[in-house]
Amino acid sequence: MQYMLMIHEDERIYAGEGGEALMAETLAKHMALAGALVAAGVPFSGERLKPASTATTLRWDHGQSALHDGAFAETHEELGGFYIIDVADLDAAIGWARQIPVPGKGSIEIRPVWPMA
């Protein structure tokens, strides 16, 4: 079954003093995780997203839509990237999600992908 592992974190942690080094360290950990997925034979894909400030949001309210600049999440955590992995079950997906590097505060949302018929 496919699971999407969505990485939500506060982008501000990468700004300012030490931010560039932290980003390089975090990216190295992501590359190590990708290597571990390959070594384990887990089919996966994933991408890093540009900052939330580059997002555009289309919001719907009872059939009416409005376009907004930005992510407009009700949080200080933004969706920074994702992995889609194909594993046996939720327990396996959780095991891989625990290995995703998130410096500071953040979360990994684990959600099954609805297969297209």
Accessible surface in RSA format (square Angstrom, percent):
REM  Atomic radii and reference values for relative SASA: ProtOr
REM  Chains: A
REM  Algorithm: Lee & Richards
REM  Probe-radius: 1.40
REM  Slices: 20
REM RES _ NUM      All-atoms   Total-Side   Main-Chain    Non-polar    All polar
REM                ABS   REL    ABS   REL    ABS   REL    ABS   REL    ABS   REL
RES MET A   1   112.17  58.1  76.98  50.9  35.19  83.8  78.23  66.5  33.93  45.0
RES GLN A   2    79.23  44.3  74.86  54.7   4.36  10.4  12.93  27.5  66.30  50.3
RES TYR A   3    10.81   5.0  10.81   6.1   0.00   0.0   0.83   0.6   9.98  12.3
RES MET A   4    50.68  26.2  50.68  33.5   0.00   0.0  29.89  25.4  20.79  27.5
RES LEU A   5     2.37   1.3   2.37   1.7   0.00   0.0   2.37   1.7   0.00   0.0
RES MET A   6    21.94  11.4  21.94  14.5   0.00   0.0   2.11   1.8  19.83  26.3
RES ILE A   7     9.69   5.5   9.69   7.2   0.00   0.0   9.69   7.0   0.00   0.0
RES HIS A   8    40.71  22.3  40.71  28.3   0.00   0.0  31.32  32.3   9.39  10.9
RES GLU A   9    19.42  11.1  19.42  14.7   0.00   0.0   0.81   1.6  18.60  15.2
RES ASP A  10    30.03  21.0  29.61  29.5   0.42   1.0  12.42  29.2  17.61  17.6
RES GLU A  11    48.71  28.0  42.14  31.9   6.57  15.6  27.35  52.9  21.36  17.4
RES ARG A  12   149.72  62.9 137.65  70.2  12.08  28.8  78.84 107.7  70.89  43.0
RES ILE A  13    60.79  34.6  41.91  31.2  18.88  45.5  52.07  37.5   8.73  23.7
RES TYR A  14    34.08  15.9  19.36  11.0  14.72  38.3  18.94  14.2  15.14  18.7
RES ALA A  15    69.94  64.3  50.56  78.0  19.38  44.1  57.95  81.6  11.99  31.8
RES GLY A  16    65.73  81.1   0.00   N/A  65.73  81.1  42.29 116.1  23.44  52.5
RES GLU A  17   188.06 108.0 144.58 109.4  43.48 103.5  67.54 130.6 120.52  98.4
RES GLY A  18    47.63  58.7   0.00   N/A  47.63  58.7  33.66  92.4  13.97  31.3
RES GLY A  19     1.42   1.7   0.00   N/A   1.42   1.7   1.19   3.3   0.22   0.5
RES GLU A  20   155.90  89.5 146.31 110.7   9.58  22.8  62.67 121.2  93.23  76.1
RES ALA A  21    70.15  64.5  57.30  88.4  12.86  29.2  64.63  91.0   5.52  14.6
RES LEU A  22    41.12  22.9  38.24  27.4   2.88   7.2  40.39  28.4   0.73   2.0
RES MET A  23    45.95  23.8  45.95  30.4   0.00   0.0  42.38  36.0   3.57   4.7
RES ALA A  24    60.98  56.1  50.57  78.0  10.41  23.7  55.22  77.8   5.77  15.3
RES GLU A  25    89.11  51.2  80.92  61.2   8.19  19.5  33.47  64.7  55.64  45.4
RES THR A  26     6.51   4.6   6.47   6.6   0.04   0.1   3.95   5.3   2.56   3.9
RES LEU A  27    62.43  34.8  62.09  44.4   0.34   0.9  62.19  43.7   0.25   0.7
RES ALA A  28    61.64  56.7  49.40  76.2  12.24  27.8  55.36  78.0   6.28  16.6
RES LYS A  29   104.81  51.1  99.37  61.0   5.44  13.0  59.62  53.7  45.19  48.1
RES HIS A  30    32.34  17.7  31.34  21.8   1.00   2.6  18.54  19.1  13.80  16.1
RES MET A  31   139.48  72.2 131.85  87.3   7.63  18.2 100.98  85.9  38.50  51.0
RES ALA A  32    68.65  63.1  50.08  77.3  18.57  42.2  61.89  87.2   6.76  17.9
RES LEU A  33     9.26   5.2   4.84   3.5   4.43  11.1   9.02   6.3   0.24   0.6
RES ALA A  34    21.11  19.4  21.11  32.6   0.00   0.0  21.11  29.7   0.00   0.0
RES GLY A  35    39.57  48.8   0.00   N/A  39.57  48.8  34.16  93.7   5.41  12.1
RES ALA A  36    39.15  36.0  29.11  44.9  10.04  22.8  35.94  50.6   3.21   8.5
RES LEU A  37     1.83   1.0   1.83   1.3   0.00   0.0   1.83   1.3   0.00   0.0
RES VAL A  38   103.71  68.2  88.79  80.4  14.92  36.0  92.69  80.5  11.03  29.9
RES ALA A  39    92.01  84.6  49.52  76.4  42.49  96.7  60.48  85.2  31.52  83.5
RES ALA A  40    61.35  56.4  23.66  36.5  37.68  85.7  35.94  50.6  25.41  67.3
RES GLY A  41    59.89  73.9   0.00   N/A  59.89  73.9  36.68 100.7  23.21  52.0
RES VAL A  42    19.05  12.5  13.73  12.4   5.32  12.8  15.07  13.1   3.98  10.8
RES PRO A  43    83.53  60.9  70.48  64.2  13.05  47.4  82.61  68.2   0.92   5.7
RES PHE A  44    67.51  33.8  33.99  21.1  33.52  87.2  38.98  23.6  28.53  81.6
RES SER A  45    59.89  50.6  53.71  71.7   6.18  14.2  47.73 101.6  12.16  17.0
RES GLY A  46    27.24  33.6   0.00   N/A  27.24  33.6   5.94  16.3  21.31  47.7
RES GLU A  47   116.21  66.7 104.96  79.4  11.25  26.8  37.45  72.4  78.76  64.3
RES ARG A  48   148.89  62.5 119.60  61.0  29.29  69.7  51.48  70.4  97.41  59.0
RES LEU A  49    69.02  38.4  57.05  40.8  11.96  30.1  58.65  41.2  10.37  27.9
RES LYS A  50   161.06  78.6 145.74  89.4  15.32  36.5  93.06  83.8  67.99  72.4
RES PRO A  51    72.98  53.2  68.99  62.9   3.98  14.5  71.95  59.4   1.02   6.4
RES ALA A  52    18.04  16.6  12.00  18.5   6.04  13.7  17.52  24.7   0.53   1.4
RES SER A  53   100.02  84.5  63.42  84.6  36.59  84.3  55.84 118.9  44.18  61.9
RES THR A  54    85.78  61.0  53.11  53.8  32.67  77.9  53.94  72.5  31.84  48.1
RES ALA A  55    36.26  33.3  23.35  36.0  12.91  29.4  32.86  46.3   3.40   9.0
RES THR A  56    86.39  61.4  55.29  56.1  31.10  74.1  30.66  41.2  55.74  84.3
RES THR A  57    26.66  19.0  23.42  23.7   3.23   7.7  20.93  28.1   5.72   8.7
RES LEU A  58    93.11  51.9  70.12  50.2  23.00  57.8  70.12  49.2  23.00  61.9
RES ARG A  59   111.64  46.9 106.10  54.1   5.54  13.2  41.06  56.1  70.57  42.8
RES TRP A  60   163.73  65.7 131.31  63.6  32.42  76.1 117.16  62.5  46.57  75.6
RES ASP A  61    94.58  66.3  88.23  87.8   6.35  15.0  33.62  79.1  60.96  60.8
RES HIS A  62   183.20 100.1 140.64  97.8  42.56 108.9 117.64 121.2  65.56  76.3
RES GLY A  63    61.00  75.2   0.00   N/A  61.00  75.2  34.26  94.0  26.74  59.9
RES GLN A  64   135.73  75.9 133.22  97.4   2.52   6.0  47.65 101.4  88.08  66.8
RES SER A  65    59.92  50.6  28.54  38.1  31.38  72.3   0.85   1.8  59.07  82.8
RES ALA A  66    48.12  44.2  41.95  64.7   6.17  14.0  47.96  67.5   0.16   0.4
RES LEU A  67   127.94  71.3  98.27  70.3  29.67  74.6  98.48  69.2  29.46  79.3
RES HIS A  68    67.37  36.8  61.56  42.8   5.81  14.9  45.41  46.8  21.96  25.6
RES ASP A  69   124.76  87.4 113.76 113.2  11.01  26.0  37.03  87.2  87.73  87.5
RES GLY A  70    15.34  18.9   0.00   N/A  15.34  18.9  15.05  41.3   0.29   0.6
RES ALA A  71    37.47  34.4  22.12  34.1  15.34  34.9  24.17  34.0  13.30  35.2
RES PHE A  72   106.79  53.4  90.95  56.3  15.84  41.2 100.26  60.8   6.54  18.7
RES ALA A  73    52.89  48.6  25.33  39.1  27.56  62.7  33.35  47.0  19.55  51.8
RES GLU A  74   173.82  99.8 136.16 103.0  37.67  89.7  68.56 132.6 105.26  85.9
RES THR A  75    74.51  53.0  45.38  46.0  29.13  69.4  43.84  58.9  30.67  46.4
RES HIS A  76   124.42  68.0 120.55  83.8   3.88   9.9  80.86  83.3  43.56  50.7
RES GLU A  77    44.79  25.7  43.46  32.9   1.33   3.2   8.68  16.8  36.11  29.5
RES GLU A  78    32.69  18.8  30.66  23.2   2.03   4.8   7.23  14.0  25.46  20.8
RES LEU A  79    69.22  38.5  56.25  40.2  12.97  32.6  56.25  39.5  12.97  34.9
RES GLY A  80    16.21  20.0   0.00   N/A  16.21  20.0  10.38  28.5   5.83  13.0
RES GLY A  81     3.42   4.2   0.00   N/A   3.42   4.2   3.37   9.2   0.05   0.1
RES PHE A  82    39.82  19.9  37.28  23.1   2.54   6.6  37.28  22.6   2.54   7.3
RES TYR A  83    16.51   7.7  16.51   9.4   0.00   0.0  12.57   9.4   3.94   4.9
RES ILE A  84    42.51  24.2  41.11  30.6   1.40   3.4  41.11  29.6   1.40   3.8
RES ILE A  85     0.48   0.3   0.33   0.2   0.16   0.4   0.48   0.3   0.00   0.0
RES ASP A  86    58.26  40.8  50.27  50.0   7.99  18.9   4.69  11.0  53.57  53.4
RES VAL A  87    14.06   9.3   4.89   4.4   9.17  22.1  14.03  12.2   0.03   0.1
RES ALA A  88    93.67  86.1  55.71  86.0  37.97  86.4  66.58  93.8  27.09  71.8
RES ASP A  89    69.39  48.6  67.29  67.0   2.11   5.0  29.65  69.8  39.74  39.6
RES LEU A  90    85.90  47.8  84.19  60.2   1.70   4.3  84.19  59.1   1.70   4.6
RES ASP A  91   109.96  77.0 100.03  99.6   9.93  23.5  28.75  67.7  81.21  81.0
RES ALA A  92    34.72  31.9  22.43  34.6  12.29  28.0  33.44  47.1   1.28   3.4
RES ALA A  93     0.00   0.0   0.00   0.0   0.00   0.0   0.00   0.0   0.00   0.0
RES ILE A  94    53.48  30.4  53.48  39.8   0.00   0.0  53.48  38.5   0.00   0.0
RES GLY A  95    32.21  39.7   0.00   N/A  32.21  39.7  29.35  80.5   2.87   6.4
RES TRP A  96    36.29  14.6  35.88  17.4   0.40   0.9  23.23  12.4  13.05  21.2
RES ALA A  97     6.49   6.0   3.94   6.1   2.55   5.8   4.13   5.8   2.36   6.3
RES ARG A  98   195.63  82.1 158.59  80.8  37.04  88.2  61.43  84.0 134.20  81.3
RES GLN A  99    96.83  54.1  74.98  54.8  21.85  52.0  35.32  75.2  61.51  46.7
RES ILE A 100    11.31   6.4   0.04   0.0  11.27  27.2   0.14   0.1  11.16  30.3
RES PRO A 101    18.28  13.3   7.12   6.5  11.16  40.6  17.60  14.5   0.67   4.2
RES VAL A 102    39.80  26.2  15.68  14.2  24.11  58.1  16.09  14.0  23.70  64.3
RES PRO A 103    28.17  20.5  15.44  14.1  12.74  46.3  27.02  22.3   1.15   7.2
RES GLY A 104    59.67  73.6   0.00   N/A  59.67  73.6  27.83  76.4  31.84  71.3
RES LYS A 105   177.45  86.6 166.00 101.9  11.44  27.2 113.82 102.4  63.63  67.8
RES GLY A 106    32.23  39.7   0.00   N/A  32.23  39.7   0.31   0.9  31.92  71.5
RES SER A 107    52.49  44.4  44.46  59.3   8.03  18.5  42.52  90.5   9.98  14.0
RES ILE A 108    39.47  22.5  16.92  12.6  22.55  54.3  16.93  12.2  22.54  61.2
RES GLU A 109    59.01  33.9  51.97  39.3   7.03  16.7  32.46  62.8  26.55  21.7
RES ILE A 110    47.51  27.0  23.44  17.5  24.07  58.0  23.44  16.9  24.07  65.3
RES ARG A 111   132.75  55.7 132.53  67.6   0.21   0.5  41.89  57.3  90.85  55.1
RES PRO A 112    71.94  52.4  59.19  54.0  12.75  46.4  59.19  48.9  12.75  79.3
RES VAL A 113    45.79  30.1  37.88  34.3   7.92  19.1  42.26  36.7   3.53   9.6
RES TRP A 114   221.89  89.0 206.00  99.7  15.90  37.3 181.35  96.7  40.54  65.8
RES PRO A 115   100.14  73.0  83.53  76.1  16.61  60.4  90.69  74.9   9.45  58.7
RES MET A 116   181.74  94.1 151.91 100.5  29.84  71.0 125.29 106.5  56.45  74.8
RES ALA A 117   153.43 141.1  72.29 111.6  81.13 184.6 110.67 155.9  42.75 113.3
END  Absolute sums over single chains surface
CHAIN  1 A     8070.6       6216.7       1853.9       4936.7       3133.8
END  Absolute sums over all chains
TOTAL          8070.6       6216.7       1853.9       4936.7       3133.8
